[in-house]
Amino acid sequence: MKVVSLPNDKFVPQVRAFLEEGQPFVTFRVRGNSMRPFLEHERDCVALVLPGEIQRGDVVLAEVSPKHYVLHRVIIRHEDDLVLKGDGNSKGIETCRVSDVVATAVGFYRKGRRKADLVTGLKWRTYSRLWMWLAPVRRYLLALHRRVWLRLFPVKIRDISTDKIPPTL
C-alpha cells in the first residue's frame, strides 16, 4: 500500500469532497499529540462522517482559522459557536462556527486493532465523559502520562506502508 502524506490544507478539502460525493466515511491516520492519551500520533486512525447535530463531547475535524484544521473535542457549544480543545492539551482552546466543521468522528482504530471503538460505544463514551470531567486536573494527568506511562509503555508505531485500515466500521 502506497502511503502519501499531504499538508492539512490540501488533505482536509479532499476529505470533505469524498464525504460530499457519497462516501459513507473517510478513515485516516492521526498526526500530532493533541488528542493524547486516547489517540497517538501515527499509530491510531479516525473514521469521519459528514457532520450532523454537533454536541458537547463530540470529536470534530474543523477549520479554526483559514487553512488551519484540528481534530479536537467540542467542550462548549453556544448556538452556532463552538469551543474546541484537544484531549492532550492542558491549556489552549480553539473556536469556530458550526459551519466550519468538516466532519465528525464516528470511530477510532486504536493500537493497531481492526475493529473500531465507536463513539456510541460504552468504552468511548466512558473515556470521553471521564476525561472531560477531569479537566481541572488534566495537566497533572498528562504530565504523569508523559513522564511515567510512556517510559514504561512506549508507543509502538506499526509500519504504515503495509497497514490496511478495514473498509467498514
N, CA and C atoms as a LAMMPS dump frame, in Angstrom:
ITEM: TIMESTEP
0
ITEM: NUMBER OF ATOMS
507
ITEM: BOX BOUNDS ff ff ff
-5.0000000000000000e+02 5.0000000000000000e+02
-5.0000000000000000e+02 5.0000000000000000e+02
-5.0000000000000000e+02 5.0000000000000000e+02
ITEM: ATOMS id mol type element x y z
1 1 1 N 0.839 -1.17 0
2 1 2 C 0 0 0
3 1 3 C 0.884 1.232 0
4 2 1 N 0.626 2.13 -0.917
5 2 2 C 1.399 3.358 -1.007
6 2 3 C 0.828 4.382 -0.034
7 3 1 N 1.695 4.996 0.748
8 3 2 C 1.268 5.994 1.718
9 3 3 C 1.711 7.364 1.226
10 4 1 N 0.772 8.279 1.197
11 4 2 C 1.053 9.644 0.774
12 4 3 C 0.73 10.565 1.933
13 5 1 N 1.651 11.458 2.236
14 5 2 C 1.428 12.424 3.301
15 5 3 C 1.219 13.794 2.67
16 6 1 N 0.093 14.399 2.975
17 6 2 C -0.238 15.716 2.437
18 6 3 C -0.377 16.719 3.566
19 7 1 N -0.086 17.986 3.294
20 7 2 C -0.368 19.004 4.309
21 7 3 C -1.877 19.108 4.504
22 8 1 N -2.281 19.458 5.708
23 8 2 C -3.705 19.509 6.044
24 8 3 C -4.517 20.416 5.13
25 9 1 N -3.929 21.523 4.681
26 9 2 C -4.695 22.438 3.83
27 9 3 C -5.012 21.833 2.464
28 10 1 N -4.308 20.785 2.079
29 10 2 C -4.612 20.052 0.837
30 10 3 C -5.447 18.803 1.137
31 11 1 N -5.169 18.164 2.255
32 11 2 C -5.804 16.897 2.6
33 11 3 C -7.265 17.054 3.038
34 12 1 N -7.53 17.985 3.933
35 12 2 C -8.868 18.115 4.511
36 12 3 C -9.928 18.468 3.458
37 13 1 N -9.643 19.359 2.5
38 13 2 C -10.652 19.57 1.451
39 13 3 C -10.975 18.28 0.672
40 14 1 N -10.004 17.386 0.537
41 14 2 C -10.268 16.105 -0.122
42 14 3 C -11.169 15.226 0.734
43 15 1 N -10.962 15.26 2.037
44 15 2 C -11.838 14.522 2.951
45 15 3 C -13.273 15.008 2.769
46 16 1 N -13.447 16.316 2.77
47 16 2 C -14.782 16.901 2.596
48 16 3 C -15.38 16.48 1.253
49 17 1 N -14.569 16.533 0.197
50 17 2 C -15.055 16.17 -1.145
51 17 3 C -15.503 14.711 -1.192
52 18 1 N -14.709 13.803 -0.62
53 18 2 C -15.087 12.38 -0.597
54 18 3 C -16.417 12.186 0.114
55 19 1 N -16.58 12.834 1.263
56 19 2 C -17.822 12.683 2.024
57 19 3 C -19.017 13.268 1.275
58 20 1 N -18.819 14.42 0.66
59 20 2 C -19.917 15.05 -0.08
60 20 3 C -20.283 14.278 -1.341
61 21 1 N -19.322 13.496 -1.884
62 21 2 C -19.594 12.672 -3.067
63 21 3 C -20.339 11.395 -2.713
64 22 1 N -20.529 11.141 -1.434
65 22 2 C -21.304 9.976 -1.04
66 22 3 C -20.534 8.875 -0.333
67 23 1 N -19.233 9.064 -0.11
68 23 2 C -18.501 8.08 0.69
69 23 3 C -19.168 8.011 2.052
70 24 1 N -19.445 6.806 2.58
71 24 2 C -20.112 6.747 3.888
72 24 3 C -19.233 7.277 5.016
73 25 1 N -17.928 7.065 4.901
74 25 2 C -16.992 7.611 5.876
75 25 3 C -15.609 7.649 5.274
76 26 1 N -14.72 8.442 5.881
77 26 2 C -13.32 8.54 5.47
78 26 3 C -12.475 8.203 6.683
79 27 1 N -11.455 7.39 6.479
80 27 2 C -10.57 6.989 7.572
81 27 3 C -9.146 7.425 7.256
82 28 1 N -8.465 7.967 8.257
83 28 2 C -7.056 8.322 8.081
84 28 3 C -6.322 8.249 9.41
85 29 1 N -5.004 8.177 9.316
86 29 2 C -4.138 8.1 10.493
87 29 3 C -3.954 9.493 11.077
88 30 1 N -4.083 9.602 12.399
89 30 2 C -3.95 10.907 13.045
90 30 3 C -2.487 11.32 13.128
91 31 1 N -2.29 12.644 13.083
92 31 2 C -0.95 13.207 13.256
93 31 3 C -1.013 14.215 14.394
94 32 1 N 0.006 14.219 15.208
95 32 2 C 0.063 15.152 16.324
96 32 3 C -0.375 14.488 17.622
97 33 1 N -0.115 15.172 18.709
98 33 2 C -0.39 14.626 20.037
99 33 3 C -1.514 15.348 20.767
100 34 1 N -2.28 16.155 20.068
101 34 2 C -3.292 16.96 20.754
102 34 3 C -4.465 16.14 21.277
103 35 1 N -4.624 14.897 20.838
104 35 2 C -5.713 14.053 21.348
105 35 3 C -5.184 12.933 22.246
106 36 1 N -3.941 13.054 22.649
107 36 2 C -3.347 12.103 23.576
108 36 3 C -4.018 12.251 24.925
109 37 1 N -4.234 11.272 25.693
110 37 2 C -3.654 9.932 25.654
111 37 3 C -4.485 8.909 24.876
112 38 1 N -5.643 9.3 24.338
113 38 2 C -6.508 8.323 23.685
114 38 3 C -6.119 8.048 22.239
115 39 1 N -5.614 9.049 21.54
116 39 2 C -5.182 8.873 20.154
117 39 3 C -3.707 9.252 20.054
118 40 1 N -2.919 8.348 19.516
119 40 2 C -1.475 8.57 19.418
120 40 3 C -1.06 8.899 17.983
121 41 1 N -0.123 9.81 17.862
122 41 2 C 0.459 10.253 16.597
123 41 3 C 0.949 9.06 15.77
124 42 1 N 0.488 8.996 14.515
125 42 2 C 0.922 7.987 13.539
126 42 3 C 0.572 6.55 13.911
127 43 1 N -0.097 6.325 15.031
128 43 2 C -0.475 4.968 15.42
129 43 3 C -1.956 4.703 15.187
130 44 1 N -2.792 5.652 15.578
131 44 2 C -4.233 5.44 15.575
132 44 3 C -4.889 6.103 14.373
133 45 1 N -6.07 5.601 14.032
134 45 2 C -6.826 6.119 12.894
135 45 3 C -8.197 6.577 13.366
136 46 1 N -8.756 7.52 12.623
137 46 2 C -10.081 8.046 12.927
138 46 3 C -10.972 7.852 11.711
139 47 1 N -12.22 7.506 11.952
140 47 2 C -13.225 7.395 10.895
141 47 3 C -14.176 8.575 11.049
142 48 1 N -14.372 9.315 9.955
143 48 2 C -15.17 10.537 9.975
144 48 3 C -16.347 10.447 9.018
145 49 1 N -17.428 11.136 9.38
146 49 2 C -18.607 11.255 8.531
147 49 3 C -18.98 12.732 8.421
148 50 1 N -19.883 13.029 7.492
149 50 2 C -20.385 14.399 7.419
150 50 3 C -21.031 14.767 8.75
151 51 1 N -20.861 16.005 9.186
152 51 2 C -21.406 16.378 10.494
153 51 3 C -22.926 16.405 10.505
154 52 1 N -23.467 15.948 11.61
155 52 2 C -24.899 16.046 11.862
156 52 3 C -25.093 17.092 12.942
157 53 1 N -25.908 16.769 13.923
158 53 2 C -26.094 17.655 15.071
159 53 3 C -24.861 17.54 15.97
160 54 1 N -24.155 18.62 16.153
161 54 2 C -22.914 18.618 16.931
162 54 3 C -23.234 18.951 18.383
163 55 1 N -22.699 18.121 19.287
164 55 2 C -22.96 18.29 20.714
165 55 3 C -21.649 18.379 21.485
166 56 1 N -21.763 18.816 22.706
167 56 2 C -20.616 18.842 23.615
168 56 3 C -20.092 17.416 23.75
169 57 1 N -18.779 17.256 23.66
170 57 2 C -18.156 15.941 23.779
171 57 3 C -17.82 15.298 22.449
172 58 1 N -18.419 15.768 21.351
173 58 2 C -18.119 15.204 20.033
174 58 3 C -16.692 15.547 19.614
175 59 1 N -16.068 14.639 18.88
176 59 2 C -14.755 14.9 18.289
177 59 3 C -15.005 15.3 16.839
178 60 1 N -14.502 16.478 16.462
179 60 2 C -14.767 17.017 15.132
180 60 3 C -13.468 17.417 14.438
181 61 1 N -13.508 17.377 13.114
182 61 2 C -12.444 17.929 12.283
183 61 3 C -12.961 19.279 11.824
184 62 1 N -12.286 20.349 12.233
185 62 2 C -12.796 21.69 11.962
186 62 3 C -11.685 22.627 11.507
187 63 1 N -12.1 23.627 10.739
188 63 2 C -11.184 24.683 10.302
189 63 3 C -11.309 25.822 11.313
190 64 1 N -10.258 26.015 12.126
191 64 2 C -10.324 27.014 13.195
192 64 3 C -9.795 28.38 12.763
193 65 1 N -9.053 28.407 11.688
194 65 2 C -8.626 29.643 11.036
195 65 3 C -8.355 29.257 9.583
196 66 1 N -8.216 30.217 8.691
197 66 2 C -8.047 29.841 7.282
198 66 3 C -6.91 28.828 7.074
199 67 1 N -7.279 27.682 6.509
200 67 2 C -6.367 26.579 6.179
201 67 3 C -5.661 25.973 7.392
202 68 1 N -6.24 26.138 8.581
203 68 2 C -5.697 25.518 9.802
204 68 3 C -6.788 24.627 10.386
205 69 1 N -6.521 23.324 10.354
206 69 2 C -7.515 22.333 10.756
207 69 3 C -7.067 21.595 12.007
208 70 1 N -8.039 21.229 12.842
209 70 2 C -7.747 20.45 14.044
210 70 3 C -8.783 19.34 14.193
211 71 1 N -8.357 18.269 14.821
212 71 2 C -9.258 17.194 15.233
213 71 3 C -9.318 17.286 16.749
214 72 1 N -10.37 17.928 17.264
215 72 2 C -10.484 18.179 18.698
216 72 3 C -11.898 17.914 19.179
217 73 1 N -12.045 17.932 20.482
218 73 2 C -13.328 17.677 21.124
219 73 3 C -14.063 19.002 21.371
220 74 1 N -15.361 18.978 21.166
221 74 2 C -16.201 20.144 21.457
222 74 3 C -16.394 20.186 22.976
223 75 1 N -15.946 21.286 23.6
224 75 2 C -16.122 21.395 25.051
225 75 3 C -17.271 22.34 25.413
226 76 1 N -17.593 23.257 24.5
227 76 2 C -18.724 24.161 24.72
228 76 3 C -19.404 24.415 23.376
229 77 1 N -20.707 24.362 23.394
230 77 2 C -21.476 24.8 22.226
231 77 3 C -22.478 25.842 22.699
232 78 1 N -22.404 26.994 22.072
233 78 2 C -23.368 28.065 22.346
234 78 3 C -23.931 28.503 21.006
235 79 1 N -25.162 28.085 20.735
236 79 2 C -25.835 28.331 19.459
237 79 3 C -24.951 27.809 18.318
238 80 1 N -24.432 28.688 17.448
239 80 2 C -23.599 28.231 16.329
240 80 3 C -22.102 28.379 16.591
241 81 1 N -21.725 28.728 17.798
242 81 2 C -20.313 28.877 18.155
243 81 3 C -19.842 27.645 18.919
244 82 1 N -18.644 27.179 18.566
245 82 2 C -18.062 26.011 19.227
246 82 3 C -16.73 26.387 19.858
247 83 1 N -16.457 25.826 21.015
248 83 2 C -15.143 25.924 21.651
249 83 3 C -14.579 24.512 21.631
250 84 1 N -13.37 24.367 21.071
251 84 2 C -12.726 23.065 20.912
252 84 3 C -11.459 22.994 21.741
253 85 1 N -11.151 21.78 22.173
254 85 2 C -9.908 21.561 22.906
255 85 3 C -9.47 20.128 22.67
256 86 1 N -8.195 19.946 22.405
257 86 2 C -7.656 18.603 22.248
258 86 3 C -7.557 17.921 23.595
259 87 1 N -7.791 16.618 23.629
260 87 2 C -7.697 15.87 24.889
261 87 3 C -6.301 15.956 25.483
262 88 1 N -5.287 16.118 24.644
263 88 2 C -3.908 16.193 25.113
264 88 3 C -3.443 17.593 25.429
265 89 1 N -4.338 18.544 25.395
266 89 2 C -3.991 19.934 25.686
267 89 3 C -4.482 20.299 27.08
268 90 1 N -3.572 20.739 27.933
269 90 2 C -3.991 21.179 29.26
270 90 3 C -4.401 22.646 29.222
271 91 1 N -3.873 23.379 28.261
272 91 2 C -4.221 24.785 28.078
273 91 3 C -4.58 24.983 26.614
274 92 1 N -5.113 26.113 26.325
275 92 2 C -5.374 26.466 24.937
276 92 3 C -6.653 25.872 24.394
277 93 1 N -7.406 26.716 23.745
278 93 2 C -8.652 26.31 23.119
279 93 3 C -8.69 26.926 21.726
280 94 1 N -9.54 26.391 20.894
281 94 2 C -9.816 26.963 19.588
282 94 3 C -11.308 27.238 19.514
283 95 1 N -11.669 28.187 18.679
284 95 2 C -13.087 28.467 18.473
285 95 3 C -13.381 28.411 16.983
286 96 1 N -14.603 28.063 16.679
287 96 2 C -15.061 28.054 15.294
288 96 3 C -16.576 28.092 15.286
289 97 1 N -17.138 28.14 14.126
290 97 2 C -18.582 28.102 13.945
291 97 3 C -18.964 26.679 13.537
292 98 1 N -20.203 26.331 13.719
293 98 2 C -20.682 25.011 13.311
294 98 3 C -20.42 24.799 11.824
295 99 1 N -20.543 25.847 11.03
296 99 2 C -20.323 25.741 9.582
297 99 3 C -18.865 25.447 9.225
298 100 1 N -17.928 25.63 10.172
299 100 2 C -16.507 25.34 9.929
300 100 3 C -16.156 23.878 10.177
301 101 1 N -17.099 23.102 10.692
302 101 2 C -16.85 21.69 10.957
303 101 3 C -16.928 20.932 9.641
304 102 1 N -15.847 20.236 9.32
305 102 2 C -15.75 19.463 8.084
306 102 3 C -16.375 18.086 8.269
307 103 1 N -16.109 17.465 9.415
308 103 2 C -16.577 16.1 9.656
309 103 3 C -16.618 15.825 11.151
310 104 1 N -17.34 14.775 11.505
311 104 2 C -17.466 14.339 12.887
312 104 3 C -16.953 12.91 13.001
313 105 1 N -16.227 12.618 14.065
314 105 2 C -15.696 11.268 14.274
315 105 3 C -16.815 10.317 14.671
316 106 1 N -16.781 9.12 14.08
317 106 2 C -17.74 8.073 14.46
318 106 3 C -17.033 6.862 15.06
319 107 1 N -15.718 6.789 14.886
320 107 2 C -14.986 5.663 15.44
321 107 3 C -13.488 5.881 15.359
322 108 1 N -12.773 5.072 16.147
323 108 2 C -11.318 5.165 16.209
324 108 3 C -10.727 3.769 16.172
325 109 1 N -9.719 3.587 15.348
326 109 2 C -8.965 2.336 15.299
327 109 3 C -7.705 2.588 16.13
328 110 1 N -7.69 2.045 17.339
329 110 2 C -6.61 2.318 18.275
330 110 3 C -5.715 1.099 18.449
331 111 1 N -4.439 1.362 18.652
332 111 2 C -3.454 0.338 18.997
333 111 3 C -3.411 -0.798 17.981
334 112 1 N -3.597 -0.464 16.714
335 112 2 C -3.491 -1.458 15.657
336 112 3 C -4.671 -2.405 15.533
337 113 1 N -5.726 -2.126 16.243
338 113 2 C -6.89 -3.016 16.182
339 113 3 C -7.605 -2.882 14.85
340 114 1 N -8.24 -3.965 14.445
341 114 2 C -9.002 -3.99 13.198
342 114 3 C -10.462 -3.584 13.411
343 115 1 N -10.905 -3.578 14.657
344 115 2 C -12.277 -3.191 14.974
345 115 3 C -12.254 -1.809 15.609
346 116 1 N -13.163 -0.963 15.139
347 116 2 C -13.2 0.421 15.628
348 116 3 C -13.848 0.505 16.997
349 117 1 N -13.335 1.424 17.81
350 117 2 C -14.023 1.839 19.024
351 117 3 C -15.008 2.913 18.574
352 118 1 N -16.288 2.587 18.549
353 118 2 C -17.294 3.538 18.093
354 118 3 C -17.565 4.587 19.162
355 119 1 N -17.821 5.815 18.738
356 119 2 C -18.094 6.886 19.697
357 119 3 C -19.4 6.639 20.44
358 120 1 N -20.251 5.788 19.904
359 120 2 C -21.513 5.453 20.576
360 120 3 C -21.355 4.306 21.564
361 121 1 N -20.184 3.675 21.567
362 121 2 C -19.947 2.539 22.454
363 121 3 C -19.696 2.972 23.884
364 122 1 N -19.969 2.068 24.799
365 122 2 C -19.798 2.348 26.227
366 122 3 C -18.36 2.728 26.561
367 123 1 N -17.394 2.042 25.969
368 123 2 C -15.981 2.309 26.253
369 123 3 C -15.607 3.755 25.908
370 124 1 N -15.907 4.183 24.686
371 124 2 C -15.522 5.53 24.272
372 124 3 C -16.33 6.592 25.011
373 125 1 N -17.612 6.357 25.248
374 125 2 C -18.429 7.321 25.995
375 125 3 C -17.887 7.489 27.413
376 126 1 N -17.45 6.381 28.029
377 126 2 C -16.886 6.442 29.378
378 126 3 C -15.578 7.226 29.369
379 127 1 N -14.682 6.924 28.41
380 127 2 C -13.433 7.68 28.275
381 127 3 C -13.734 9.176 28.16
382 128 1 N -14.637 9.503 27.269
383 128 2 C -14.931 10.907 26.974
384 128 3 C -15.486 11.641 28.184
385 129 1 N -16.476 11.064 28.801
386 129 2 C -17.091 11.737 29.96
387 129 3 C -16.105 11.891 31.114
388 130 1 N -15.361 10.834 31.386
389 130 2 C -14.39 10.879 32.474
390 130 3 C -13.313 11.928 32.19
391 131 1 N -12.811 11.942 30.959
392 131 2 C -11.737 12.875 30.61
393 131 3 C -12.224 14.325 30.67
394 132 1 N -13.432 14.566 30.235
395 132 2 C -13.972 15.929 30.315
396 132 3 C -14.209 16.327 31.77
397 133 1 N -14.648 15.388 32.578
398 133 2 C -14.882 15.651 33.995
399 133 3 C -13.567 15.954 34.715
400 134 1 N -12.47 15.339 34.263
401 134 2 C -11.158 15.518 34.888
402 134 3 C -10.398 16.75 34.37
403 135 1 N -11.046 17.594 33.599
404 135 2 C -10.39 18.766 33.01
405 135 3 C -9.615 19.607 34.027
406 136 1 N -10.105 19.82 35.25
407 136 2 C -9.34 20.648 36.194
408 136 3 C -7.967 20.062 36.566
409 137 1 N -7.806 18.748 36.478
410 137 2 C -6.519 18.131 36.839
411 137 3 C -5.828 17.504 35.628
412 138 1 N -6.305 17.84 34.446
413 138 2 C -5.766 17.233 33.221
414 138 3 C -4.262 17.451 33.055
415 139 1 N -3.784 18.642 33.388
416 139 2 C -2.358 18.914 33.195
417 139 3 C -1.492 17.949 34.009
418 140 1 N -1.926 17.581 35.199
419 140 2 C -1.166 16.653 36.034
420 140 3 C -1.249 15.23 35.475
421 141 1 N -2.409 14.872 34.993
422 141 2 C -2.574 13.538 34.398
423 141 3 C -1.755 13.401 33.122
424 142 1 N -1.721 14.454 32.304
425 142 2 C -0.92 14.417 31.079
426 142 3 C 0.571 14.373 31.39
427 143 1 N 0.996 15.093 32.412
428 143 2 C 2.411 15.051 32.813
429 143 3 C 2.776 13.655 33.298
430 144 1 N 1.915 13.045 34.082
431 144 2 C 2.132 11.675 34.542
432 144 3 C 2.185 10.712 33.356
433 145 1 N 1.301 10.904 32.411
434 145 2 C 1.28 10.067 31.208
435 145 3 C 2.598 10.176 30.45
436 146 1 N 3.079 11.4 30.246
437 146 2 C 4.329 11.604 29.503
438 146 3 C 5.547 11.1 30.266
439 147 1 N 5.608 11.396 31.56
440 147 2 C 6.816 11.105 32.331
441 147 3 C 6.902 9.669 32.831
442 148 1 N 5.773 9.022 33.024
443 148 2 C 5.792 7.666 33.572
444 148 3 C 5.263 6.647 32.564
445 149 1 N 4.018 6.814 32.161
446 149 2 C 3.363 5.814 31.309
447 149 3 C 4.122 5.571 30.002
448 150 1 N 4.49 6.644 29.292
449 150 2 C 5.156 6.474 28.002
450 150 3 C 6.571 5.909 28.137
451 151 1 N 7.182 6.078 29.287
452 151 2 C 8.504 5.457 29.505
453 151 3 C 8.364 3.971 29.775
454 152 1 N 7.32 3.607 30.512
455 152 2 C 7.079 2.191 30.796
456 152 3 C 6.514 1.45 29.582
457 153 1 N 5.648 2.133 28.846
458 153 2 C 4.962 1.525 27.707
459 153 3 C 5.084 2.433 26.484
460 154 1 N 6.243 2.413 25.806
461 154 2 C 6.411 3.303 24.645
462 154 3 C 5.396 2.982 23.55
463 155 1 N 5.017 4.015 22.824
464 155 2 C 4.062 3.854 21.721
465 155 3 C 4.745 3.078 20.605
466 156 1 N 4.076 2.028 20.156
467 156 2 C 4.604 1.224 19.049
468 156 3 C 3.866 1.626 17.787
469 157 1 N 4.619 2.149 16.848
470 157 2 C 4.032 2.557 15.584
471 157 3 C 4.292 1.457 14.575
472 158 1 N 3.208 0.951 14.012
473 158 2 C 3.336 -0.11 13.02
474 158 3 C 3.788 0.471 11.699
475 159 1 N 4.366 -0.372 10.867
476 159 2 C 4.786 0.031 9.537
477 159 3 C 3.546 0.419 8.746
478 160 1 N 3.372 1.712 8.509
479 160 2 C 2.142 2.159 7.867
480 160 3 C 2.128 1.867 6.368
481 161 1 N 3.264 1.487 5.796
482 161 2 C 3.245 1.186 4.377
483 161 3 C 2.517 -0.131 4.095
484 162 1 N 2.445 -1.023 5.068
485 162 2 C 1.767 -2.299 4.858
486 162 3 C 0.459 -2.402 5.64
487 163 1 N 0.161 -1.387 6.42
488 163 2 C -1.038 -1.414 7.25
489 163 3 C -2.27 -1.206 6.384
490 164 1 N -3.319 -1.948 6.681
491 164 2 C -4.575 -1.788 5.942
492 164 3 C -5.679 -1.468 6.921
493 165 1 N -6.327 -0.369 6.682
494 165 2 C -7.457 0.018 7.524
495 165 3 C -8.676 -0.738 7.013
496 166 1 N -9.446 -1.301 7.899
497 166 2 C -10.628 -2.046 7.457
498 166 3 C -11.575 -1.153 6.648
499 167 1 N -12.222 -1.726 5.63
500 167 2 C -13.09 -0.909 4.788
501 167 3 C -14.426 -0.569 5.428
502 168 1 N -14.776 -1.215 6.534
503 168 2 C -16.059 -0.943 7.158
504 168 3 C -15.884 -0.73 8.655
505 169 1 N -16.854 -0.066 9.236
506 169 2 C -16.87 0.113 10.69
507 169 3 C -17.518 -1.123 11.248
